[in-house]
Amino acid sequence: MAEAMTGGCACGKVRYTAQVHNDEAYLCHCRMCQRATGGVSIAFKNMKKADVAWASGPDWYQSSPIARRPYCAACGTSLGFAFPDSENMDLTVGSFDEPARFRPVHHFGVESMHRQWVNTEGLPEYRVDEYQPVVDRWIKATGKLPD
């Protein structure tokens, strides 16, 4: 049974509701995704286009002759990937309001994978709310830390 999950961009201009049927997601490492996001990989949830309802629609970028990507023109958030001739599309895991639901089940575009960024177990870990310069900036700007 599908679960309705919401998501959107950083500024809130673009919002969607997706009918999610499972918790499977994947990491794409291809050069197109690296360039489109500025990251070394991106986490995607593949789903049927018909299962995504845009409350306030995204802008679309024709990222190659065969694909396009939804994004927010106001804040720049990358929201997904789609082949125009497919019934499926990908939504970025990070754009979901509750991304912890998903788990990676495979890698794609491994010819461009930067393996040193895949397993970071054992590296020091730092919390935002424990780094005083950032805490001070948030308190000064908004009176609180972000959710």
N, C-alpha and C positions, 0 to 999 in steps of 0.2 A: 504494500500500500504506500502511496506517495505521501510525502510530508511537504507542506508548503513552507518554504524558507524564503526569507527576505534578504535583500542586499542592496548595495548601491555604491556610489562614489564617496570620496572623502568630504566633499562639501555638501552633499545631500541633494544636489540638483537632479541626479539620475537615480531612480529607484526601480527595483524589480521584485517580483515574487516568482520563485521557481518551484515546480513540483519535482521534488527529489525522491528518487526511487531506491537509492542505495548510498553507501558512504564511500564508494570508490572514487578516487581522483588520481591524477598523475602529474609528474614533473616533466615539463618540456625544456630541453636544453638547446634547441636549434638556434642558429644565428639570427633568424628573423625575430624570434621571441626575445632573445637577448637584446637586440637593438630596440625593439618596440617598448621594452620595459626598463632598459638600463640595468637589468640584473643578470646574474649568471644562469638563472633558470626561472621558471614561473610555474606555480601550481594551478592546474586546471581541473574543473569538474565538467566532464562531457555529458551532454544531455540533449534531448529533443528540443528543437527550436519552439515547437508547439507547447512545450512545458514551461516556457519563459514568458511572463507577462510584464511588459515595461510600463510602470505607472507614469513615469516621465522618462521618455526615451533618450537613448544615448546619441551621440554623434558617431559616425562611422568613418573609418580611415581605410582606404584601399591600400593595404600594406604590401601587396604583390599582385601580379596578374591573376592569381588564383584564389586570393583570400582577402578578407577585410576584418577589421577589428573595431568593436564598440569601445567608446571611451567617453569621458566627460570633457567637453571643451572648456568648461569653466575652471576645473581644478587639475585636469590632466590624468585622472585615474584611468588605468587600463582595466577594462571590464571583461575582455574575452577575445575570442577568435572564432571565425566562421568561414567555411567554404560556401559561397553563394548557392552552389548546386547540391548541397547536402541538406538532409532533414535534421542533422545534428549540429550542435555548436558547443563551444567551451565557454564557461564562465570562470573568471579568476576566483580561486578559493578565498583569497584575501578580501574580496569584495562582498562576500556573504557576511551578514550580521553575526552569525555563529559559525565561524570557519572550523572550529575544533571538531565538528561532526565528522569531517572527512579524513581519510587516510590514504596515503599514496600506495598504489598497487603496481606501478611500473614507471619506467623512464622512457622518454621519447626524444628523438634528435640527439642521440648519444654521440654522434660524430663530433659534436661541438661541446660535449660535457667537460666541465672543469672539475675534475674529480676531487681536487683539494678542497672544494666548497661543498661536497656532498656529505661527507662524514666529518662533522665538527665536534663529535663527542670528546669531552675532556678539556675543551678550551674553557678559559675563565668565562663566567656568566655574570652579567650585571643587570640590575633592575633599574628602570627609569626613575621610580619613586625613591631610590636610594642614592641617586646622583644629584647632589645639592645644586650645582649650577643650573641644571634643567628644571628641578623643582622650583627654584627661585624664579626662573623666567615664567613658568606656568602660573605661579601664584601672583606675580606682578601683573601679568597680562589678563588673567581670567578669574583670579581669586581661588582657583582650585586646580587639581591635577585632572587630566582628561580621563574619560572612562576607558 
